[in-house]
Amino acid sequence: MSKSKNKKKLERFDVISNVIIFLLAIINLFPLYWLFTSSLKNSSDVVKMPPDWWPTTITFSNYADVFQSQPALRWAFNSVYVSGVTTIVVIIVGAMAAYAFSKINFKGSTVIFIIFVSSLMIPKEIMIVPLFRIIQQFGMVNTYSGMIWPNAATAFGVFLLKGFFDATPNALREAARIDGAGEWKTFTRIMLPIVKPGIGALFILNFVQVWNDYLWQSVVGQEKNMKTLMVGTATLMQDLNPNFAYKMAGATVAAIPMLLIFLVFQRYFTQGMTAGAVKE
């Protein structure tokens, strides 16, 4: 009887928890729903009270205006290129540094790692002025290089991947060395495939961070054709007589790539975030 009662309690708990999760999902998805439906309305309908929860008249003219009156495709390319290249460089540099800190014994490695990770406590806004002056002296203003290289080496990527390398058995590395594999082959052929979930998690987190890096991209990409989607969309918000539906369309265009990236790498992201939760 006690087992049947416990089973009923668990079933009741599952039902209640699923209902709560469903309600929380609706609350979190509602801003995306409102953003998309508002982009299909006329500007006056967006601010109408009481609001229309679904457009009475669906129009795609707002999207047409965004792509015809603004270089939105160029902005989208800039965002994808800068975020993608930066993230790939961060993964390459971070993986090599994390592997060195985790598996290679060298003098002062612990102190260097602590100093390196301590840089996470320094807000990027403090470094904006000196960093911009350096970029300016190198002639990298209004260039992709100026947007990419200052974000190429991040302590967060090293810190995240080091935890995954620490979890890999040292016996694998020793076995590879016995079989005649060099350090580079051991790193690329054996260690990297094992930490793939961590790389997937780092890809999403860093891609999102660079995609939303409005401040630095607005400082470096000053020309209209060098703006990213976030910066370009923000310029749409500065009109004195705003067309809210037009701005909603621009914000929707900026949000879609992020959703696609997350859906593609969701499996690796989930594995990466939960890899350290279970002890073998």
N, C-alpha and C positions, 0 to 999 in steps of 0.2 A: 504493500500500500504506500509506503513511504517513497519508493522509487517512482510509482505512478504519479504521486503528488508532486515530486520534484520535477518530473518530466512535464507535467502540466504547467508548473511555474515557469520552467524554462521556455516552453512554447508561448506562454503569455508574455514573458519578457521579450522574446524575439519579435512578437507582433508589435508590442509597444515601441521597441527600439527601431523597428523598421518604419513605423509611422513617423516617429520623430526624425529619423534620417531623411525620409521623403519630404517632410515639411521643411527641413533645413535646406535640402537640395532646391526646392522651389524658391525659397527666400534668396538663395545665392544665385540662382539662374534668372531671377526676375530682372535685375539690371540689364543683363544681356538681351532679354526678351524686349524690354522697354526701349533699349537702344535701337534694336533692329526694326521694331514696328514703327518707332518714331521717324526713322529714316525713310519710311514709305508713305509718310503723311505730308500734307501741306504744312507750311510753317505755322500758320494760325492754329491748326489742329493740335500741334504739339503742346501749346500752352493753354489749350482750352480747359475750362473747369465747368462741370466735372470732366475728367479726361475720357477719351475714347480708348478702351483697352485693346481694341483692334481697329485699324484704319478703316474709316467709312469709304474712303476712296484711295485705292492703292496707286501710287505713282513711283516710277523709277527715274524721274527727271532729276532728282537730287543727286543720284549716282552719276548720271550723264553730265550734270553740271560740274561735279568734282573732277571728272576725268577730262572734260573739255576746257574748263576755265583754269584748271591748275595742273601742273605736271605731276599728277598723282602716281602715274606709272613709274616715273623716274624716282619719286620719293620712295615708292615701294621697293624698287630695285636697290636703292641706296640702303634702306633698312635691312633688307635680306642679306645683301652683300657684306655690309659692315658687321652685322650681328653674326652671320655665318662664319666669315673669315676670322673674326676675333675669337669666337668660341672654339674653332678648330685649333688656332694657335694656343689658346689657353689650355686646351686639353693636352696638346703635345708637350708644351713647356711644363705644365703642372704634373703630368704623368711622369716625366723624366725626373723632375725635382723630388716628387713624392717617393719614387722608387729609390732614389739615392738616399734620402733621409731615412727610409724604412729598412732597406736591405744592405746598404753599403756602410761599413764602419769607417769613419774618418774622424780625425781630431776636431773637436768643437762642434760636432753635428747637432748636439742637443741645444747648445747655446745659440747657434745660428738659426735653428728651427724656431726657437722661442722668440728671437728677435724678429724673424720673418713673419711669424703669425701675429706678433704684437702690432704689426702695421694695420691689422684689421680694425684696431681701435681708433685709427686716425681717419676722420671724415674726409671724403674726397674733396669736398668744397674748400677745405683749407689749402689744398694743393692746386686749385684751379688757376690762380694768377701765375705762380712760377711755372707751372706746367704749360700754360698757354704761351708764356714768353719763350720757353724752350722750343715749342712747336713753331712759333713765329720765326725764330732765328734759323731754324732748319728749313723754312719755306714750305711748311706742311699745312698751312691754313687753307681751308677749302679743298682739301684732298682726302682721299680715303685713308691714306697712311696716318694722317693726323688724328683721325677718329679711331683707328684700329690699334696702333702700337702702344699708346698709353694704357690700354686695357689688356695688353697681351699677357702680362705676367701678374697674376693675382694670388695673394696668399690664401684666399678661400679655396681655390682649386687644389693647391698643394695640400692644404689641411684636410680637405675632404677625401682625396685619393690616398693620402698616407694611411688613413684608417683602413682602407680596403687592402692596401699592400701589407699592412701589419697583420691582417687576418689570414693572409696566405701562408701556408707552412714553409719554413725555411728549407725543409727537406726537398721540396720541388726544385729549388734553386741549386742545392747541392747535387742533386741527381743530374741536373742538366750540365753542371760543370764537370761531373765525372764522365758524362757521355761526350764531352769535348765541345760543348756549346760555350761561346763567349758571352760576355756580359750583355752585349747588344742583342744577340739572338735569344738569350734567356729572357730579356725584358720584353722583346717584341713577340716572340713565339709562345711563351709560356705564361708570363705574368699578366700582360695586357688582356688576353682573352678571359682570364679569371676575374679581373676587376671591371669587366664590361658593364655590369649594372651601375657601378659608381660613375663610369664615364657617361652613361646615359643620363643619370641624375645631374651630373655636372653640366652636360650639354643643355638640358632644359633650363636649369637655374641660371647659367651664365648667359644663354641666349635671351632669356626674358630680361635679365638685368641690363644687357647692352641695348636691347630693343627699346627699353624704357629710359635709357640714359639721356634724358632731355637736356640737362644742363650742359654737359660737355659737347654734345652734338650741335646744340644751338650756338655755342661759342666758336667751334671750329668750322662748321658748315654754314657760313654766312651768306653765300650766294644761294639764290632760289633753287637752282638745279642741284645743289649739293645738300639740300635739306633732307632729313629722313621723314618718315611718315609721322612720327610723333611731333617733330618740330613743325612740319608743314601743316599738320592738322591743327596744331595750336594757333597757327597764324589765321586760320579760318575763324577762330573764336574772338578775334580782336576787332571785328567790324563794329561800328557804332550802331548800325541798324541790322542786327543779326538775323539771319535766316536759320532758325534752330534746326529745322529738318535737314538743311544742307550740311550743317555741322554734325548732326547725328550720322549722316551718310559717311562723312569723312572719318568719324570715330569708328564706325563699323568696319570700314576698309582697313583701318589700322589694327583692329582687334582680330580680324579673321586669320591672318597668318599665325598669330600666337596660339589660337585654338587648334589650328592644324598641326603645329609643331608639337603641342602637348598630346594630341591624339596619337600621333605617329610614335612618340617616344614614351607614351604612358606606361607601357609594360616595364621598360628599363628604369623609369623614374620610380615606380612603385617598388621594384626589386632593390634599387639603390637606397631608398629611404628606409626599407625594412630589413636590410641585410644584417645590420648589427643588432636587431631586436631579438634574435633567437640564438642561443648558445648551444653549440653541439657538445 
